[in-house]
Structures are given as C-alpha cells and as structure tokens.
Amino acid sequence: MKVGDLVTLSASALKRDTLFRWRQDIPISIRKAKPVGLIVEVSHGKIGWVGGPQKIYKIRWMNSDAPKGREGNHGYMNFKFANLFYRRDLKYMSKRKIKKA
C-alpha cells in the first residue's frame, strides 16, 4: 500500500470488538456505512504500548461517521493516535468494472 490508495476496513479489523459497528451482518439500527478512505501518510512505528514496530498508515476517511482509529470512536488511544491503522486493519477498495458498449 502506498500514499493515494483507496482503502476500507478489512475482515480482521471488523472482528475487533471496537470496530463492530461497521460490520455488515449486524442489525441495521446500529450499523454504520462501510467507510472509504485515502492513505495520506505511511510511517514505521507502533500504535500504543503493546507489540513491535510495523508500518502505520494514516487514513483520511471520506465518510463522516468513519472510525477515528483502531479503537473505534472512543478511548484514550484515539486522541493520541487519531486515524492511524496497521496494514492488517485495511484492504484495498475493489475497482468497479464498467462494461463497454
């Protein structure tokens, strides 16, 4: 992944208990729209205190109700590490195929 790629949340991210509201198999009353974002920065480090350093992606979400970070829209981590995700939390947006007439 590189700067400028369109991404969304991966299946691994949606399994996290903090990002469950973006899953598509929960009741529509609490479900949020699938977020689409643009990678604006790639760095190396870690988010929080646990785990070793790895690539970190800063995302600018197009949706207004997208997650603020790996911890959903709540928690101390989102104040310090806003819009930061690991590679395993993201997947490429699929390209729509257009039929030529």
Secondary structure by P-SEA (a helix, b strand, c coil): cccccccccccccccccccccccccccccccccbbbbbbcccccccccccccccbbbbbbcccccccccccccccccccccccccccccccccbbbbbbcc
